[in-house]
Structure formats: structure tokens, C-alpha cells
Amino acid sequence: MSRSTGLLVFSLVMLAIHAGARQVDDDIRTEAVPAYVLDARRLRTAFLDLYGRPPFTDERRVWEGRGMSELLDVALRDPAFWQNWFDEELYYFLLIENFRPTSERVLSVPEALAEGGLCVRDALHRIVISASFDRRNPGNDTFVTVVMEQLLGLTVQKVPRELEIGKRLYDGGQGNFLGRAGSSQADVVRIAVEDRRMLQQFLKRGCGRILRREATGRELAQWSRRVGKSGQKYNDLLRDWFLSEDYDERLATRAAQPNRIFIRSLFVDLMDRLPGEDESRRMRNALDGLADAGPLRSVIARLLVDSGRAAIPEKANITDPTRWITSLFERYLGRAPLPEETAVFARAFHDPECRPATIVYALVSHPEYQTW
């Protein structure tokens, strides 16, 4: 083993030790940093939550050190934010690949939400009433079960009578489904979407995704009143969540990235662009088919690092290695390196056999990078 390789192995060991011990990042929650300022951790995580990707280089320059409230002012009116929201909902309903909606009425949802011409309840209605949802859930039993469980959070085994009534409506018969009269498949969807439990289930999912905790029954009732029956004030609730102590507590934890987010993060971090649809689909399908995607994620990271298209400077152009290493930690991991990490990586960098790409790969192939 060369001296350079040995130093990088030790660097990875150091990272692993600190990643395993770091449930709370003390260096990102200090008295010197005003609340809700977009430091490295908050900036990276907020973009991942809002846009499903880290910030591009230009966006980091614009937003570093500014306030979260300012970012929300822009993001909640940005079609790109609502496109990510839309994609998350399609993933939730498994409307991906061949089942992804193609109708203009459904594909226009993000733009309509950004413009304020559509509320989240009606957006979900468009998704669930689509031909893609019908193809994804064929037959009366499957369709009604998915509507009841995914839209309303019900367990159909506990309400078998409602399931049977819903199936009757699906087949064109009449009945009172969930307390409302109907006689068609469209009525099954309409009744479910207008049920108060639909919005509560939606908010429960949102709380779990953004705040990473279970919502209480009291909170769900309060939030439902806050956003209104159609969810027209959902933006206000999102702002509250992102500017809350709960979000601060969430920032002090890390969770595994979904494969879709991991792929988007790699492309943005290494190439400052999003992957094309074909690139994303091939990589995602390969990763989704594995019980443990970690090793293949490292291979994909290596391929991108060595592709010749990654934005990695020549070693001779790095005039301040310590500063460059610190910038990589902040960009890729959302935190500053610990002093011992800086020392080990700087020592590795100064080895004649070490390339900047080796430093980059050590970070983007590490398990901590695969979390957010």
C-alpha cells in the first residue's frame, strides 16, 4: 500500500468514527450563529428538502449566510420547488417509470401550484383521478384499497364494509361510501379527497418527511384548521415548519438518502447540473433493485469522479489545500471538518501520489455523504 493510499484509508476511518458518533453536530449549533441563518448544514439540507438536490454553485454564493426566511420567500413561489413536491407525491403513489402521468392536466400541477391557481387538495385529486393511477392500481379491490390506505391512512381490514361499498361504486353501483353518496370510480376518488382524513394524512406525511417525527393528533387537527379544507394555506404551514425549533432538531440528525436524491446530489456536487432523465433512470433502477445499494453507490461515485467531467481542480491550482478541503466538507457533508479530519486530509493531499480526485472520492463515497 502506498503512503498516499494509507493516509486516505486512515482518513476514511476517521470519517467513519465521527459519522457514527455524530448524532448532534455541535459545530453547527453555536451561540455565535444567529437562528435560521443558512450555514453549511442548513443550506444543504434546506435545498435537499425544498428542491430534492443540493444548491448549485451559483446558488451557494447567493444564499450562504442569508436567512432561511428569505429562501422560503423565493422557493415557495418557485415552480422547481413544486416540481420536486410533485415528484415526491408521484413516488409515494408509485407513479414512476411507465406509470408516470403524461396528461397535460396532471403535468401542469407544479406550475399551477407555484402560481397559486391550485391548492394541494385539488393537486392530489388530479393525480389520483389520472389514467396513470388507474393503470397502476387495476381492479376494484386494488384501486379502492390504495385510495383508502394511501390517501386516508385507513387500514381496510378494520373497515371491510367501506371497502366493499367502495368496490360497488367502482363498478358503477350506488352506495354511501365513507358517509357520502356515490355511483362511480370517480366518486370513490372525490369522496376520499374531500374527506377530512385525507388532508390530515397528507400533513402527517409532510411532517414525517420535513421534521422527521410523528405528528400528534392535536397537531394534525390544528394544522388542518390552519391550512383550510382545500389546503390553500399549506405554504404558511411549510414556512412554520422550516422556521421551527423542530426543524432545528431535525438538522441535528441524519437519515439515509433515497436513491433518487443520492443520484441528483452526486451530479450537482460533482458536475453542477442535474442528471438527464435517462441517466437518472438507469442509475436509479440499478440501485433500487438492491437490498444494500451502498457498494454500487460507491462505484457510481467513482465513475463520475473519474469521468473527466467532474469539476475538480488541478492540484497545482489549489493554492490553499486546507481551505479547499474545508470547502469540500461544507459542500458535500454540510459541515466543517473537525481539526483531526483537516490534519489527516491535508497530510494526504501533500503526498505526491495523492490526486484531488482521491480526496473528493473519499468524501462522496463515504456513508455520511449518503445521508441528509
KEGU-697506 format. One record per atom (N, C-alpha, C): z, y, x. Coordinates in pm, whole numbers, plus 32768, in hexadecimal, padded with zeros to 4 digits. Atoms other than C-alpha are relative to their C-alpha. Example, Ala and Ser with C-alpha at 12.3 -4.5 7.8 and 13.67 -1.06 7.14 Angstrom:
80007F898059 830C7E3E84CE 80008078805A 7FFA7F897FAE 82CA7F968557 8049806D7FB3 
//
This chain:
80007F888055 800080008000 8000807C8058 80067F867FB1 7F9F8156808C 807880587FE0 7F8F7FA68015 80A2826680B2 7FED80527F80 801C7FB28078 7FF583327FA2 801A7FAF7F82 7FEB80558075 7FF682107EAE 80947FE87FEA 7F728018800C 816181C97EF9 804A80777FC6 7FC07F888035 81C483307EB2 7FE580107F6B 80207FF3808F 810D83307D66 80457F967FAD 7FB480678047 81AE81E77D02 808F802F7FEA 7F797FCC800D 82FD82857D49 800480727F9A 80077F938061 829283B67C80 80037FCA7F72 8003803D8085 824682D97B55 80877FC57FDB 7F7B80368018 8396822D7B79 805F80707FD8 7FAB7F8E8021 844283807B79 7FE480337F72 80247FD58087 838483E67A42 80397FA17F97 7FD180648060 83E082A27995 8097800C7FEC 7F6F7FF38009 855182D079E5 802580767FA8 7FDD7F87804B 85598431795C 7FCB7FFA7F72 8035800B8088 847B83E27830 805B7FAA7FAB 7FA88058804C 856382C877CB 808480427FDE 7F7F7FBF8016 869683A277EA 7FF5807D7FAB 80107F7E803F 860184D87748 7FED7FF37F6A 80097FF48091 865284D975D8 800B80927FD7 7FF57F718017 86AF864975E7 7FD780468080 80307FB87F8B 85F4873076D5 80508080800F 7FAB7F8B7FF1 870188207747 7FB680778039 80467F917FC0 860988EB7813 7FAB80507F9F 80537FB3805D 8549895576DB 805480417F92 7FAC7FC48066 867689C1760F 807480488045 7F9C7FB47FB6 87328AC476D9 801880857FBC 7FDF7F7F803B 87DA8C09767E 7F9D806C802B 805B7F997FCD 86DA8CC77750 7F7F80087FB1 807E8001804C 85BB8C677665 801D80247F6F 7FE97FDB808C 85B88D1F7516 7FCF7F927FA2 802380688061 85A18C4373E3 7F6E800F7FD4 8086800A8038 84468BD87375 7F9380408056 806A7FD47FA5 838E8C5F74A5 7FB17F85802B 805780707FDE 82658B857501 80077FE38096 7FF780327F77 82DF8AED7646 7FA87F83800A 805D806F7FE9 822D89C076D9 80107F917F98 7FE6806D805F 82D388BF75F4 7FD680267F73 801E7FD78088 82B8898474B2 7F6B80187FEC 808F7FE3800C 815289F374F6 7FB07F807FF3 804D807E8006 80CE8895753C 801C7FB57F7E 7FDE804C8078 818B87F3741D 7FCD80437F82 802F7FB98077 813389027323 7F6A7FEC7FED 80908017800D 7FC088DE736E 7FE27F717FD6 8014808B8029 7FD987647352 801F7FEF7F6B 7FDC8009808E 8084878C7200 7F9D80497FA7 80567FAC8053 7FA0889E7180 7F6D7FD88005 809080187FEC 7E50883A7212 7FE07F70802B 801B80897FD7 7E7A86CF727C 7FCA7FF6808E 802D7FFC7F75 7E35872D73E8 80548066804C 7FBD7F977FB3 7ECD87F67507 7FAB80807FFE 80507F857FFA 7E5F8960753A 7F947FF9806B 80667FF07F9A 7D1B89A675F0 803280658068 7FD77FA77F94 7D318A6B7735 800B80907FCF 7FFC7F768031 7CDC8BB6768F 807180157F9D 7F937FF48061 7DD68B73757A 808780068046 7F827FF97FB5 7EED8B357675 8015808D8037 7FF47F787FC9 7EA48C837718 802680647F93 7FE67FA4806E 7EAD8D3175C6 808E7FF27FCA 7F868018804C 7FE58C8E7538 807D7FEC8054 7F8980157FAE 80D08C48765D 805C807B7FF9 7F9E7F958004 820C8D15762F 8004804E7F7F 7FFF7FBC8081 81B28D9274D4 80557FB17F9D 7FA7803E8060 826D8D397399 7FBC7F997FA8 80328066805B 82458C0A72BC 7FD1803E7F7C 80257FBF807D 82368CF0718D 7F7280388007 80887FCB7FEE 80FD8D987218 7F987F917FF9 805D80718002 80578C497251 7FEC7FCC7F72 800A802F8089 80A58BDE70ED 7FAD805F7FAA 80517F9F804A 800C8D217067 7F6C7FDF800C 808C80207FE5 7EC48CB67105 7FDD7F747FCF 8022808D801A 7ED38B3C70DE 7FF77FE07F6C 7FFD8026808D 7F278B2A6F6C 7F8C803A7FB1 807B7FCF803F 7DEA8BEE6F1D 7F837FCC8046 806D80317FAC 7D158B2F7016 7FC67F7F7FC5 803C807D8031 7C1D8A2C6F8D 80197F88805D 7FE7806F7FA3 7C5E895F70CB 80877FBF7FE5 7F7E80398025 7DCB89357066 7FF27FA77F85 800E804D807B 7D6988C26F0B 7FA47F888013 805280757FE1 7C6087DD6F9D 80587F918039 7FA480647FCA 7D73872F7062 80587FC87F91 7FB2802F8073 7E49871F6F26 7FAE7F9E7FAD 805A8054804D 7D21868B6E6D 7FED7F798044 8012807D7FB7 7CE485886F7E 807C7FA97FFC 7F83804B800A 7E5385256F78 800C7FBC7F78 7FF9803C8085 7E3F84EC6E02 7F9D7F8D7FF2 8061806E8004 7D04841A6E29 80367F86804A 7FC480707FB8 7DBB83466F2B 806E7FBF7FAC 7F9580368053 7EE183206E41 7FC87FA37F94 803F80518068 7DFB829A6D32 7F9C7F9B8038 805B805C7FBA 7D3481D06E34 7F6E801A7FDD 808B7FDB801E 7BF6828C6DDD 7FBC80298082 803B7FE97F7C 7B62826B6F38 7F877FA68012 8078804D7FE3 7A2581E06FD1 7FA37FFF7F87 8060800B806F 7943815F6EBA 803780347F7B 7FC37FD1807C 7A3A81D76DB4 801B80968001 7FEB7F707FFB 7A4483416E26 7FA980447F96 804E7FBD8069 79D884246D06 7F87804A8038 807B7FBB7FD6 787B84B76D19 7FD5806B7F9C 802A7F9E8064 7864858A6BDC 802B808C8029 7FE37F757FDE 785A87026C07 808080307FBD 7F887FD78049 796D872B6B03 807F7FDC804D 7F8B802A7FB3 7A6086696BDD 7FFF8040808B 80087FC97F79 79E586E46D30 801C80978003 7FE67F6F8006 7A0E884F6CBD 809580207FF1 7F707FEB8017 7B85881E6C8D 80408059806C 7FBD7FAB7F9B 7BF588B26DE1 7FDD80937FF4 802A7F74800C 7B2989EE6DB7 803D80417F85 7FC87FCA807B 7BA08A1C6C52 80968019800D 7F707FED7FEA 7D0C89EF6CBA 801980798059 7FEF7F8E7FA5 7CE68AEA6DD6 7FE880847FB8 80207F858049 7C508BEA6CE9 8061801B7F8D 7FA27FEE806E 7D668BB66BEB 7FC67FE27F78 8040801F807F 7C758B3F6AE0 80237F787FCA 7FDB80888028 7D1389E66AC8 80917FEA8027 7F7680247FDF 7E7A89666ABD 80047F6E802C 7FFA80867FC5 7EF388296B64 7FFB7F937F95 800680668068 7F2187706A1A 7F707FE47FD7 808C80138027 7DB787AA69B9 7FAE7FC68073 8045803B7F8D 7D4787556B1B 80147F698002 7FE580908004 7DF386046B00 7FB77FBE7F8B 804980358074 7D5885D569A7 7F6F7FE58027 808B80147FD6 7BFC86036A3E 7FF17F858058 800880727FA5 7C4585016B4A 800C7F7D7FB3 7FE2807F8044 7CD183F86A61 7F9A7FE07F94 8064801A8068 7BC784236954 7F767FE5803C 8083800F7FBE 7AB084006A55 7FCD7F717FFA 803F80857FFD 79BC82E06A61 80317FB18079 7FD080457F88 7A3D82906BBF 80877FBC7FE6 7F7E803B8021 7B9E82566B3D 7FED7F877FA6 801B8070805B 7B1381776A2B 7FCA7F87804C 8037806F7FB0 7A4A80A96B27 806B7FC4805A 7F9680317FA6 7B78808F6C0C 80657FAA7FB6 7F9B80468050 7C50800C6AEE 7FBF7FC57F83 804D80378071 7B707F326A13 80567FAD7FA0 7FBC80528064 7BE97E9668D1 807980477FC5 7F957FB88046 7CED7F0267D4 80897FEE8041 7F7B80197FC8 7E1B7E5E687C 8012804E8083 7FF57FB97F80 7DD77EE969D8 800280977FEB 800D7F708013 7D738042695F 8081803B7FC8 7F897FC88042 7E9C807D687A 807B7FEF805A 7F9080157FA4 7F8F7FE76976 8003806A806C 80067F9C7F95 7F1980D06A8A 8021808B7FCA 7FE17F7D803D 7F2681FF69A4 8096800D7FEA 7F717FF9801F 808881AD6937 80558003807F 7FAE80087F89 810B81586A8F 7FE880728061 801C7F9A7F9A 805A82516B70 800C808E7FCA 7FF47F798038 804B837A6A85 808C801D7FCE 7F817FE78043 8197834F69D2 80787FC48047 7F8F803E7FBA 8268827E6AC2 80477F967FAF 7FC380688054 82AB817869B5 7FEC7F76803D 8010808D7FDF 82DF800669F3 7FD37FB97F81 80388033807E 81FF7F5D68F4 804C7F867FCD 7FB58074802D 82D57E2368ED 807780287FA8 7F907FD08050 83E97EF86857 7FD5803D7F7B 80337FC7807E 830A7F8A6747 7F827FB47FD7 80798050801E 821E7E6B66EC 7FBB802A7F7F 803D7FD7807F 81E97EF2658D 7FA180758016 80567F8D7FE4 815C803A6611 7F817FD4804A 807580347FBB 80767F7866F8 7F9D7FC47F9D 8059803E8062 7FEC7EB065D5 7FBD80687FA6 803C7F968053 7FB87FEA6503 7F94804A804F 80637FBD7FAC 7F0780936626 7F817FAE800E 807580577FF5 7E227F67664C 7FAE80027F7F 80477FFA8081 7DD17F7864D9 7FAE80817FF8 804A7F817FFE 7D7080E864FD 7F887FF6805C 806D80107F9E 7C9E80956630 7F887FB97FC0 806A804F803F 7BDA7F9D655C 7FC980417F80 80347FB98074 7BA0809E6449 80547FF47F83 7FA8800B8074 7CBC80416361 805B80787FF4 7FA67F908018 7DBA813162CF 80907FD8801B 7F73801C7FE9 7F2981516322 8047807B8033 7FAD7F957FC9 804782306390 802C7FD8808C 7FE5801F7F73 804B821D650B 805C806B8038 7F9B7FA47FC9 818082BA65AB 8023806E7F9A 7FDA7FA48069 81C7835D645C 7F92805B7FCE 80717FAB8029 806E83FA6431 7F8F7FA97FCB 806C804C803D 7F4E83876358 7F8480068057 807C80067FB4 7E0E831663FF 7FAB7F8C7FD6 805A806D8027 7CDF823763DB 7F927FEA8067 806880117F9B 7C2182356526 803D7FFC808B 7FD77FFF7F74 7C348209669D 8021808E802D 7FE57F747FDD 7C1E838366C1 8086802E7FCA 7F7E7FDC8039 7D4D83A265DB 80727FC88054 7F9980397FA8 7E1482BB66C0 801D80628072 7FF07FA27F91 7DD783AE67DE 803C80847FCF 7FD07F7F8034 7E0D84E8670E 80947FFB7FDF 7F74800D8029 7F56846E667E 805B7FF5807B 7FAF80107F87 7FD6840667D5 80098083804E 80017F827FB4 7F6F854D687B 805780697FBC 7FB17F9C8048 8019861B676B 80927FD77FF0 7F75802D8006 8158854B677B 80538049806A 7FAC7FB47FA3 82788609681F 801F7FB0807E 7FE180537F8B 82B584E16909 7F928005806A 806D7FF97F9F 8161851069AA 801D806C8068 7FE57F927FA3 81BE86606A41 807A7FE08056 7F8A80237FB2 831385DD6AAB 7FDF7F9A806C 802B80627F9D 827284B46B59 7FB08043806F 804E7FB67F9E 817D859F6C06 805B804F805D 7FA47FB27FAE 829986806C7F 80587FA68055 7FB380617FB2 836185526CEE 7FB17FD3807A 805480257F8D 823C84E66DC9 7FF480718063 800C7F8D7FA7 821486456E52 807C80178052 7F817FF27FB8 8382865C6EAE 800B7F97806D 7FFA80697F9B 836F850F6F62 7FA380198075 80627FE87F97 823A85777025 802580788057 7FE87F847FB6 82A386D87087 808F80078035 7F747FF67FD6 841F86C67094 80377F7B8033 7FDA80867FD2 8435854F70DD 808C7FD77FD0 7F84802F803D 8552850A6FF2 7FE77FE77F6D 8009801B808E 858C848C6E93 802D807B7FB1 7FD87F938059 859885976D86 80657FCB7F9A 7FA080278067 86BF858B6C97 7FC5801A7F76 802E7FE98089 8690857D6B20 800F80927FD8 7FEB7F738022 872486DA6B00 7F9680588041 80677FB27FBC 863287636C04 7F797FF37FBA 808180158042 850786C76B57 7FF8804D7F7C 7FFF7FB4807D 856E87626A0E 7FF28096801B 80087F717FDE 85A088B86AB1 7F7480258032 80867FE47FCA 845788A46B6F 7F967FFD7F92 80618009806E 839B883A6A36 800180807FAE 7FF87F818049 841B896D697F 7FC480718053 80307F957FA7 83C78A436AAD 7F6780078004 80927FFF7FF0 825A89DA6AC9 7FB7800A7F7A 80417FF78083 821689D76951 7FC27F7C7FD7 8032807F8037 818688C86872 7F7F7FD28043 807F80267FC3 803188D2691A 800380078098 7FF67FF67F6F 80B289076A7B 7FBF807C8039 80497F897FD4 80188A626A8C 804B804F806B 7FB17FBA7F9B 81358AE16B68 802A7FA48072 7FE380607F95 812D89BE6C5D 800280468088 80017FB77F82 80D98AB26D77 8088803C8020 7F7D7FC47FEA 82278B5E6D47 80647F998030 7FA580697FD6 82DF8A166D69 7FE07FD2808E 802680257F77 821989B86EA0 803A80648064 7FC97F997FA8 82818B036F3C 80967FEB8012 7F6F80187FF7 83ED8ABB6EE9 801E7F8A805B 7FE980767FAD 83D689646F89 7FED801E8094 801E7FE57F73 833889DF70CC 80608065803E 7FA37F9B7FCD 84368AFB70EC 80917FD87FE6 7F7A802F8023 85658A24709E 80487FC28078 7FB080487F9B 86808993716C 7FD97F6D8004 802C808B8003 8603883F70FA 7F887FEB805D 8073800E7FA6 84BD887D71B5 802D800C8092 7FC77FF97F79 858588E672E8 80387F798029 7FC880837FE1 863D879B72D5 7F927F998015 8071805B7FEF 84F586E372AD 7FC08011808A 803B7FE77F7C 8474878B73EE 804F7FBB806F 7FAD80427F9B 859386E774A8 7FEF7F697FFF 801B80908005 850C858D7452 7F6C7FE8801F 808B80247FE9 83CC84D474A3 7FE27F817FB2 802D8076804A 830683D473DD 7F757FDA8030 808380307FD3 81D483027428 7F9080487FB7 80757FC2803D 808683AD73ED 7FA87F987FBD 806880568039 7F91830D72FB 7F867FFF805D 8075800B7FA7 7E53829873AA 7FA080757FEF 805A7F90801A 7D8783AA7305 802E807D804B 7FCB7F897FBD 7E6B84BB738E 7FFB7FEE8097 800580197F70 7E7D841874E5 7F73801C8038 808A7FEE7FD1 7D0084157508 7FDB80958000 801E7F718007 7CDF857E7495 804B804C806D 7FB17FBE7F98 7DF485E57584 7FC27FEE808A 803D801A7F7E 7D4D853F76AE 7F8480588016 807B7FB17FF1 7C0185EC7670 801F80948010 7FDF7F727FF5 7C9E8741763C 8043801C8086 7FB77FE87F84 7D8887217768 7FA67FF4807B 805180197F89 7C82869B7858 7F7A80487FFE 80877FC78008 7B3C873177D9 7FF980817FB0 7FF87F85804E 7BAE88547700 7F9E7FFF7F8A 8052800E8078 7AE987D175D7 80307F897FB0 7FE280748053 7B1186E274B7 7F977F938017 8065806A7FF4 7A67858E74C5 7F9C80097F8E 8060800C806C 7927855F7402 80297F907FA2 7FDA80648063 793B848A72CC 7FE97F738033 801C80857FCB 789883607378 80647FDB806E 7F9E801A7F95 797B838074AA 80887FDD7FC3 7F7E8016803D 7AAF839673D1 80067F7A7FB7 7FFF807B804F 7A4E827572ED 80047F848058 800180757FA8 79FF81827409 80887FE98041 7F7E800E7FBD 7B4381C774C1 806E7FDE7F9C 7F9780188064 7C1881CE7387 7FF97F717FCD 800D80888031 7B8D80857307 80317F9B8066 7FD1805A7F97 7BD07FDF7455 809880008008 7F6E7FF67FF6 7D37805F745B 80447FCB7F82 7FC1802B807E 7D82801D72EB 80037F697FF1 80048091800B 7D297EAF7319 80667FB88057 7FA1803D7FA3 7E427E757414 809080137FCF 7F717FF4801F 7FB17E2D73D7 8044805E8061 7FCC7FA77F98 80047EDD751E 7F898048803F 80747FB47FD1 7F067FEF7566 801A80468085 7FDC7FB87F87 7FBF80747698 7FA57FE68077 8057801B7F8D 7EF57FC177A7 7F7380377FEF 80877FCD8015 7DA7801D7709 7FFF80998000 7FF77F6E7FF8 7E1A818576E1 7FF9802E8092 80047FDD7F72 7E52818E7859 7F737FF08039 808A80157FD2 7CF481027894 7FA780747FD1 80507F918034 7C5B820D77B2 8020807F804C 7FDB7F897FB2 7D208319786A 7FBD7FFD8089 8040800D7F7C 7C9C829579B8 7F6B801E7FF6 80907FE98010 7B3682967937 7FE180957FF1 80187F728014 7B4F83FF78C7 80208050807F 7FDC7FBA7F84 7BFF84717A05 7F937FF08068 8066801E7F9A 7AF483CC7ADC 7F7180197FD1 80867FF08039 79CF842F79FE 7FAE806C8044 80457F8F7FC4 797985627ACB 7FF580767FA2 80077F948063 79988634798E 8088803F7FE6 7F7A7FC98014 7B0F866F7997 8011807F8053 7FEB7F7E7FBE 7B7D87CF79F5 80717FF58066 7F9E80137F95 7C3087727B37 7FCF8049807C 80307FB27F8E 7C1E88647C5C 7FF87FAD8080 8002803C7F7C 7BC388047DBE 8084801C8046 7F7F7FF17FBD 7CF187D27E9B 8005807F8054 80047F8A7FA9 7C8388E97F87 801280817FB1 7FF67F888053 7C8389DE7E63 808A80137FC2 7F787FF58036 7DEE899C7E07 80578042806B 7FB87FB57F98 7EA28AA87ECC 80977FF57FF2 7F70800F8018 7FF98A707E30 80187F7C7FB9 7FF180848040 802F88F97DF3 80767FF87FA0 7F8B80088057 818A89267D60 7FE580427F79 80217FBC807D 810F8A1F7C61 7F9B7FB07FB0 806480508046 7FE589427C0D 80417F877FBF 7FBB80758037 80C488117BDC 805580297F87 7FB17FCE8071 81AD88DC7AFE 7FA8801A7F87 805B7FE3806F 8085894E7A2C 7FD27F807FBC 80298080803C 801B87E279F9 806E7FC87FA8 7F9180308052 8174877E797F 8009804E7F7D 7FF47FAD8078 817D88A2788F 7F8C7FE77FA0 807580158056 801E88607810 7FFF7F757FC3 800E808A802F 802986E477F3 807D7FCA7FBC 7F8380388035 8198869F77AA 805080657FAF 7FB97F9B804C 820687E87710 808880228038 7F807FDF7FC1 831E881E780A 7FE9801C8093 80057FEB7F70 83628893796A 80317F828047 7FCE80747FB7 839587867A72 808F8017802E 7F7D7FF77FC4 84F3873C7AE6 7FF080148097 800D7FE67F70 853987A37C50 7FD87F868051 802180797FB4 8529863D7CCD 7F717FD27FE5 808C8021801F 83DF86067C17 7FA1805A804D 80537FA37FB4 834D873E7CB4 7FF87FD68092 7FFC80257F73 83BC86CA7E0D 7FAB7F84801B 804A807B7FEB 8327856E7DE6 7F6A80167FF0 808E7FE88017 81DC85E47D58 7FC5805A806D 80327FAA7F95 81BB86F77E5E 7FEF7FB18081 800B80537F87 81FD85FB7F73 7F847FA77FF6 807880538011 80F385177EE3 7F8280538010 80757FAA7FF8 7FFF86387EC4 7FDA801D8091 801B7FDB7F76 8020868F8035 7FD67F8B8056 803680727FB6 7FC7852E809F 7F68800E8006 80917FED7FF4 7E6185428126 7FAE7FA57FA4 804C805E8052 7DF884148057 800B801C7F6A 7FEA7FE5808E 7E7184A67F0D 7F9A80657FCC 805D7FA48042 7D6E85467E28 804580427F87 7FC97FC38078 7DC1863E7D12 7FF17FA57F85 8014805A8071 7D2F853F7C1F 806D7F967FF8 7F9580648000 7E3E844B7C8A 807E80397FC0 7F8C7FBE803E 7F4D85447C28 7FEC80097F69 801E7FF3808F 7EA485857ADA 800D7F797FBB 7FFB8085803E 7E7D84127A93 80907FCF7FF4 7F74802B8005 7FEC83D27AE6 804680387F85 7FC27FC28075 804984C079CC 7FC37FCF7F7D 803E80218082 7F4B846E78BD 80017F6A7FE3 7FF580908019 7F7782F678E8 80917FD67FEB 7F728022800B 80F1830878D4 802C7FF77F6E 7FD4800D808B 81A8829A7797 802F80827FC0 7FD17F83803B 824183F47768 7F8C80527FC9 80757FB78030 80E584877741 7FD27FCB7F79 802D803E807C 80A583977623 806080197F8C 7FA37FD9806A 81BE84367559 7FF080947FE4 80037F718022 81E8858474AC 807E80267FB5 
//
